[in-house]
C-alpha cells in the first residue's frame, strides 16, 4: 500500500482511502491487536474489522454494514470471492461475543475485589440482621459468602450464636458452633458462654455441661461469666452442692476467690436462702465483708429477701440500715420486700412506716407497693386505712387495677358496709374501670351480711343484664342467704338454676343446703343431701357430718347422731381424709 501511494498509481479518491487504511492499520498494530489478537485466528481480519468502526463515512448505528456497502460499491477493488457483508457480519458477531466474555470477567474480578475490600461491611450487615431478629436471612448471607470463599469473622459468628440462642433455636446454634470448630473461626470463650447460656435457658443443663467440658478440652479457659451462668443454673435446680463443687474446680479447689466476685456471691447466697440455709448464706456475707468486697443493691436485696423468707424481719431491717450506711441506695424492690414481710406478719404499723420512709427518701411507690399494703390492711380489717392508700394512689397518678378496687370493695362487703362498698364501686366506674364478677360478688356478700337479701337478688339480675354470668360463688352466697331465711324452695330453685347454667355445685353448696334443712328440722332431707354429696365425688371434710351430728344431739336423738358419726368414720377410712 505504501508503494502504491509513493508511486501515485491510484486515483485521488483511492489515494485518500488507502492513506486512511494505512493509518488505521498502524494504530491497530501498535495498540489493540496486542490485547485481542489471541481471540481471533486471523489477525488481519480483526484489524480490518476495527478499521471499519473508525471509517469516517460509517453509520454509527451499524458501522459494519456502512463500511461493507462502501467496499462492495467499488467492484474493481474486490476480488469477487464471496459476499463481503456476510464476512463482516461474522466478524462482528465474534467481536461482540468476545467483548461480552471480557465484560463478565471484569465483573467477576471487580466483585471479588470489592468483596475483599468490604469484609467489615458484610459482617456489619449480618450483625444488623441479627439485631433485627432476621436470623434466617443472616444465615443465608453467611452461607453465600462462604460459597464465594469468604468466611465472616469471629465477632459476626458470635452475633449469630447470640441471636439463635435468644429465640431458642438451639439446634441451629449447635450446628453453627460445630461448623466454626471444623471450618473456622474457632469458637472463643464468648462463643461457648453464649451457647451455654442458651442451653441453660431452655433447661438443657446436661448439654450445657457437655459444652463446658468441651471448651476446657480445647484449651478455652472459662471466664467469670461462664462460671456464673453454670452456677446460677445449677442453683436454680436446687443443686447447690454441685454448683459449689464446680466453682471450686474452676477456681483451683477453693471458694475463697468466689466471695471476691459480687455476682457469684449473690447467686450462692440466694440459693442458700431459698434452701432455708441462712447460716451458710450469712457466712458467705461475712467472708465478703472481711474482704471489703463492694456490695451492690442486688446483693442487699437478696439478703433482705432471704431474711424475710426466714421470717427474720428484724435482721432484714438491719440490712436496710447497713445498706443506707454504706451509701447503697435502696430501690423500690427493697422497700416492697420489707412491706410485704411486715404485712404477712400482721405488723401493719411497721409496714406503713416503711412505706412512709420510702416516700420521704424519694423512692416512688409502684403498683406492687400499693397492692401489698392495701391487701394487707384489708385482710387485717383496716379497710378505712386501705381506702386512704387507694386515694393516695390516685393522687400519685397511678390508676389501680381492678383487683385493688375489688379488694377494697370486698373489705367493706365482709363487714356488711354496703354503702362504702358502693361508693368505691362508683369511684371505680368514674375512672373508666368496669366491674367484673368479683366486684359484684363482693357487693352481694355485703348485702347478705347486712341482711338485705332483696338487693342481693336484684344485683344478680343486674349482672345478667350487663352480660356478667354468675359463678359458683354468686350462687353459694344466694343459696346461703335463702337457707338463712329458711326459704328452702328458693334455695332449691337457685340450685336447679346453677345446674342449668352448667355451674357445678361444690362442697359449700351442699353444706349450705344441709344447714338450711337442719334449721327447719328436716333431717331426712339433710341426710339425703349428705348422701348425694358423698356419691358426687367432691372431696369433703367433716363439716357436713358435724352439722348433722350437732343437730341430732340438740334434738336428743343420740342414736341417729352415732349413726352419722359411723358414716363419717367409714368415709374417712375409705378416702383417707382423716378426722377433724
Buried (B, 14 or more C-beta within 10 A) or exposed (E): EEEEBEEEEBEEEBBEBBEBBBEBBEBBEEEEBEEBBEBBEEBEBBBBBBBBBBBEEBEEEEBBBBBBBBBBEEEEEEEEEEEBBEBBBEBBEBBEEBEEEEEEEEEEEEEEEEBEEEBEEBBBBBBEBBEEEBBEBBBEBBEEBEEEEBBBBBBBBBBBBBBBBBEEBBEBBBEBBEEBBEEEBBBBBBBBBBBBBBBBBEEBBEBBBEBBEBBBEEEBEBEEBBBBBBBBBBBBEEBBEBBBBBBBEBBEEEBEBBBBBBBBBBBBBBBBBBEEBBEBBBBBBEBBEEEEBEBEBBBBBBBBBBBBBBEBBEBBBBBBEBBBEEEBEBBBBBBBBBBBBBBBBEBBEBBBBBBEBBBEEEBEBBBBBBBBBBBBBBBBEBBEBBBEBBEBBEEEEBEBEBEBBBBBBBBBBBBBBBEBBBBBBEBBEEEEBEBBBBBBBBBBBBBBBBEBBEBBBEBBEEBEEEEBEBBBBBBBBBBBBBBBEBBBEBBBEBBEBBEEEEBEBBBBBBBBBBBBBBBEEBBEBBBBBBEEBBEBEBEBBBEBBBBBBEBBEEEEBEEBBEBBBEBBEEBBEEEEBEEE
